[in-house]
Amino acid sequence: MGLRKYQEKRNFASSPEPRGDEAKARRRRKNAPLFFCVQKHLASHLHYDLRLEHNGVLLSWAVPKGPSLDPAIKRFAAQVEDHPVEYGAFEGVIPEGYGAGIVMLWDSGTWAPESPDVDAALAKGDLKFRLDGYKLKGSWVLVRTRGYQRPGQKATGPSWLLIKHRDEWSGDLDITEFAPLSVKSGEDFPAIMAAQDPALWLNNPKAGGGATGAMLRSVIEQAAELKLAELERSQPARPKRERKR
C-alpha cells in the first residue's frame, strides 16, 4: 500500500504526525528486529491501532475494542492505510483534520512472523505472528473476513479478525482494563493532552455526542485542570507581607 494514502489524508502544517519516508526506513531498519506497537486513539470513537513493521512501513489495523488475551474472543480489525515507521514513537494530540484526537502509545515491542512469507500470508488473509511487547506477548493471528457493510455505508478497508492463540500468554484477563496507561509516558489521556494545549480544544471543542463525546469532554476538562495546576506551580511564590506593629 505504501505511504501515499497516509500522506494524502493529512495536513502536515497542522498535524504533529511524522510524514515518513519508507525508502529511508528500509535502509535504516535493515537487519533490525521488526517493530510493532498498539496506539490507543481517542478520536471520533475510541479504538486501538495495531501496527506491524514490514518493508519500511507499519501495516495498520484499527481494533475498536482493543486486543483480547482470550483465544475465544475474536476482535474485529479494519485494515487502514500504512503508516510510517516513525509513527511508532508518536504520542500526542492531533488538533484538527483526519484523526483529530489524542494518541497514546499503549504498547510497543518487537514482532516476528510465524507465516514463512508475510506478503503471501497477507494476500491469503491469514497472518500468524508472535509479539514481544510490554503488554502483548505470544502467538496471534490476523484472519481476513468477508466483512459486512450496510447499504449506503461508506466503504472501509478490508475486515479482519485479531485472535490470540492459546499459549502461556493467553487468559481471561482484560488487558485493556488492567493496563490502560501509556508505555511511553506512563500517563493517561488527560496528562497527554495537558502536555500539549488543551485550551485549543476548550475554545473549539471537537467532542461529539454519545459515550465517546462525553469521554472526550471529560478528558479536555481534566487536561485543562492539570495545565492550570502546572502553571500555578510554576509561578514564583509571592513574598509574605510583614505585619505592622
Secondary structure, DSSP 8 states (H G I E B T S, - for coil): --SHHHHHT--TTT--S----HHHHHHHTTTS--EEEEEEEESSSEEEEEEEEETTEEEEEEETT---S-TT--EEEEEEEEEEGGGGG--EEE-SSTT-EEEEEEEEEEEEESSS-HHHHHHHTEEEEEEEESS-EEEEEEEE------TT----S-EEEEEE-SSTT--S--HHHHS-S-TTTS--HHHHHHTS-HHHHHHS----SHHHHHHHHHHHHHHHHHHHHHHHHHS----------
